[in-house]
């Protein structure tokens, strides 16, 4: 009988991941269309049907994909800025949240509906 070594099971939430994202991940735990992991813009985030909709950037900002008008509304209210993935070109449908008063779970749900194709 051959002896095999067993590697410990890895937790789906890596230790290097921003713990502020954990409640957002938990909010989508029962939605089988949502996955957590993989890379997008160099960060691990949430995807619906394989498309990234929310993550914490390397700068520590919560980033969501939402309609352009909603990004503009958040920017005008001083709660976000258009997301720049690092090449100097801001993305119209991605908001980088810079306000502690914004509910990440609510925004993630908006982003989920938008990316899934259900509107906002």
N, C-alpha and C positions, 0 to 999 in steps of 0.2 A: 504494500500500500504506500502510495506516494504522499508525502506530507507537503501541503501547500501553505504558504504564508498568507495570512489574510491582512489586507490593508484596512485601516480604520475607515469607516464610512465618512466621506466629507460632508460637512454641513453645507446646505445650499447657500448660506450667507457667509461669504469669506470674511476673515478677520480684518482685511484691509478695506472692506466696504464701509461706507459712511452709515453709522447706526441711525441717523435721522431718517433714512429711507426704510427702515424696518417696519414702522407702522403702515407705510404705504404698501409695502409688499404684503403685509398681513391682510390689508383691506381687500386684496385681490386673490387671496389664497383659495377661495372656493370657485373662482372663475377658471374653468379648464382651458379657455382660449388664451389666457394670459400666462406667459412664461417669464421667468426671472433668470438672468444670466446672459452669457454671450457678451459681445462687445459692440458698442456703438459710440462713435466719437471718442473712443479710447476709454469709455466707462461702462460698467455693468449696469443694466437697467431693466425695465419692464417692457415686454413686447406683447402685442396682440396679433395673432396670426402671423408671427415672424417679423412684425414691424415695430420698431422702437417707438415708445410714446412717453416715457418718463425715466429720468436718471439723475444722479448727482454728478456734476462735472468734476474735472480734475481741480477746478478752482473752488470746489465746495458749494456751488450753486445748484439748486434744484431746477431742472430743466424739463419742460414739457412741450409737446407738439400740439398746438391748438390753432384755430383759425387766425388768420392775419389780423382781422378786426379785434379779436380778443387780446392778441399780443399788444396791439396799439393801445387798447383800453388799459391794460396793466401798466404799460410804459408811461402813459399819460398820468396815471394815478401814482406814479413813483414806486410801484411795487415790483417792477421787472425791467429788464432791458432785453432787446433782441439778442438772441444767443449768437455768439461768434465762436465757432469751433477752433479758432486759432490761426486762420489764414487771412484775417482782416475783412472778411465779407460776412456781414450779419445775415442771419437766416430769417426770412419773413414769418414763417410759421412755427418758430421755436422761441419760447420765452425763458430767460434765465431769471429766476426769482431772487430778488435781493431784499425782500421784506420779511421780517419774522412774523408779521401779522397775517400772512397768507396761509390758508389751510391747504397743505400739500395733498391731502387725500382728496379733497374736493377738486383741486386742479388736476390731479391724476385721473379722476373719473371723467372730467371734461375731455382730457387728452385721449383717454381710452375710447370714449364715444366717437371722437373726431377721427382717430386713426382707424377704428373699426369700420367707419363709414356710416355711423348713425347720426352724424351732426353733433351739435353741442348741447 
